[in-house]
């Protein structure tokens, strides 16, 4: 299975992965903003990776991601809404890189 990569920018980002492959989208607090979206990962097993902590409001911006990867030992705050996770779907949050408890 092929893989696609997408990196959020400081501007407004809209993206739909129609390739039928696995997608890794990379974001930071500086480049993932309320102006982003929609970002639709499409089919397959897709990951939204955060490189660095921050506050992230997904509202209606992301759909069809199966995993959120917290890639650094930092503080993260997320706001999710129903459209982020489709009916019958799951969203796993991988925090294996988090080592500092607060």
HUGI-V838213 format. One record per residue. RES is the residue in one small letter. OMEGA is omega as a letter, one per 40 degrees, with the letter a starting at -180 (* if undefined). Layout:
RES | OMEGA
RES | OMEGA
This chain:
x | i
x | i
x | i
x | i
x | i
x | i
x | i
x | i
x | i
x | i
x | i
x | a
x | i
x | a
x | i
x | i
x | i
x | a
x | a
x | a
x | i
x | a
x | i
x | i
x | a
x | a
x | i
x | i
x | a
x | a
x | i
x | a
x | i
x | i
x | a
x | i
x | e
x | i
x | a
x | a
x | i
x | a
x | i
x | a
x | a
x | a
x | i
x | a
x | i
x | i
x | a
x | a
x | i
x | i
x | a
x | i
x | a
x | a
x | i
x | a
x | a
x | i
x | i
x | i
x | i
x | a
x | i
x | a
x | i
x | a
x | a
x | i
x | a
x | i
x | a
x | i
x | a
x | i
x | a
x | i
x | a
x | a
x | i
x | a
x | a
x | i
x | i
x | i
x | i
x | i
x | i
x | i
x | a
x | i
x | a
x | a
x | a
x | a
x | a
x | i
x | i
x | *
